[in-house]
Amino acid sequence: MISNKIYDLMLEQINAELFSSYLYLSMSAFFEEKNLRGLAKWMKVQSDEEREHAMKFYDYLVTVGKKVILKSITAPKSDWSSIMEVWQDTLAHEKKITDMINKIMYQAVEEKDFASINFLNWFINEQVEEVTTVEEIIAKFEMIGDSKQGLYFLDKELGSRA
């Protein structure tokens, strides 16, 4: 059985993951408005993935006999000054999520809650992948600069995400 501290942190994490889904859907809408269908698709897939992350926490809490209590989701930002700003916000957000997961892991280690540690290991690895992927995308945008042709090809590349 998990402690109240870990339980509360996991409820916060569900909220953060659902907010992430909402944020990435907002970013997708921003890209749709700019006719950047590939970037929009990448963000839609990311939005779906974040909802799946929330559901992993949801299912874990149900499995350990805890009631899932959902909190309000804050409205996400809906406008950005540039494509790069969207990706910088994405990176900052993923780092924040990583910090939150690390905080839960720290608490689980502190309490020797081995079941939660085992559960959280997947998220630790996932966040390394998330941050690295966004850093690579930012590096590509930095490489192409203001090239419309580069943007076209990067939009196509990112739109191939399954």
Secondary structure, DSSP 8 states (H G I E B T S, - for coil): ---HHHHHHHHHHHHHHHHHHHHHHHHHHHHHHTT-HHHHHHHHHHHHHHHHHHHHHHHHHHHTT---------------SSHHHHHHHHHHHHHHHHHHHHHHHHHHHHTT-HHHHHHHHHHHHHHHHHHHHHHHHHHHHHHHTT-HHHHHHHHHHHHT--
